Amino acid sequence: MLDVIGRVYRTLGIYDKAESYMLEGLTIRQKILDENDPDLALSYFNLGEMYHYKNDYVKAEEYYRKALEIREAAYGTDNLDVASSIDLISRLERDKRNFHLADSLARVAMEIRLKLTSDSDYVLVDSYHSLAMLEDINGNSEEAEKYLRKEAEILKREGKEYPAFLSNFAQVLISNSKFNEADSIIKKALVVSRDYYGEEHPYFANTLEQYALFKNNMGFSDTALVMMNSVTEIRKKVFGDKSKDYTLTLNNVGRMYYNLNQYCKSIEYFKEAIKISYEIGDTISAEGNYVANLAKSQYADGQYQNSIRSWEAVLKTDTKDFGDKHPYVAEDIAYIAKINFVMGNINKAEKLYRESLISSPTADAMLGLGSILTGKGETDEADTLLRKGLEIVIKKRPEGHPEIDYAKELLGENLTAQKKYDEAEKYLQESYTSLNNRFGSENEKTIGVIKKLIKLYNEQGKFDKVNEMKAKLN
């Protein structure tokens, strides 16, 4: 009974009370049960899960492994309770960024479950979810989607489409450019979460945050920021301002200010998230995602040397966690290359972009290197890179996204240099129309494309169009 009450408090995010009830229950069981009794393993399992939710990874691992040791001694290795313990240790290792170990453990748990059940049994849900999240982290979003669709079939059959699952499913669909389906699923997650938990519950805040991030990625950062303000209030009230949940909120608010071009504000939020993370011992967040977001804002704010230092720290962490052939590592190198290019270090930027492409072929590196080669007059190689980069961005982003407009701008510039004027005009006009509709004619991105159209029309001798475009600058 005490474990049950503890789990209720854990679900509510009230971890101190959850810990108190669970430890009291453990003490009672230790007095009346043998030290290898499977019922004692259940107490260890629940405590491990509670500490995991609390982000106390050391205690979580200690109790998870105690539970696993008892269960293996009592039941052998081919047992569903053993699989559950292994699966949760896998998720813990994933959260600690030990991805290779996490993947290995998740597959062991899956193998045990498949020996004992069919591949459509409800007990496979956790394995499908664990493997999906790991595949997504490793850049294999199509494989992740396959696992999540299997999970979705089982949950729908059982009438248990949980908000957390729906939110994760939506995020993977976004990675696979299935934006309409993702929008539908995440809206459903919001409704289910609100009806199940209420609008003041931290689990509802989690789902609302996912929808805010979706809107932010779609380019609707104003709307997303309003949602995130609600998330901030809920988490601050429930967890306080010295918690991982709160730093995550600060990080995501910073991302939205970044998309709104309010870079000083975004830097402020990222630095606060990093500061609190170090204070509470969460070095994983502080040295990973939060610093990467800070680096992007520092670059956008013109703080190039600070940005390079931040990116080099991220690169070191990502190389250690993922290996040197991972897309994250390639993106880190590409960003350092981009900063060097802006600072005028063209040769170094070209070298870094090529290094990034060897690591993993990303759109950022293709577009960056293509732009450099266009400037050097090496238009044929640039053409290939820019077309491939545009193709990747179109798959990743919805129609009208600024990243697509930027890729079209670079390709249009290259085609102008090749004197392929009709095709150049097509891409530059598409970029201009989209940017003008989204940001207006006075935005620096829009102005940049207008200037490239003026150059194009000048080369063609179409002076009426030159004057038409110049008028848009006034």
PEHU-V352187 format. One record per run of one state. SS is the DSSP state (a for helix, b for strand, c for the rest). FROM is the first residue (numbers start at 1). TO is the last residue. Records with the same first field share a line. If there is no record, write none. Layout:
SS = FROM-TO, FROM-TO
This chain:
c = 1-1, 12-14, 33-37, 54-56, 76-79, 96-98, 117-121, 138-140, 159-162, 176-178, 198-201, 218-220, 240-243, 260-262, 280-282, 288-288, 301-303, 323-326, 343-345, 360-362, 376-378, 397-401, 418-420, 440-443, 461-462, 472-474
a = 2-11, 15-32, 38-53, 57-75, 80-95, 99-116, 122-137, 141-158, 163-175, 179-197, 202-217, 221-239, 244-259, 263-279, 283-287, 289-300, 304-322, 327-342, 346-359, 363-375, 379-396, 402-417, 421-439, 444-460, 463-471
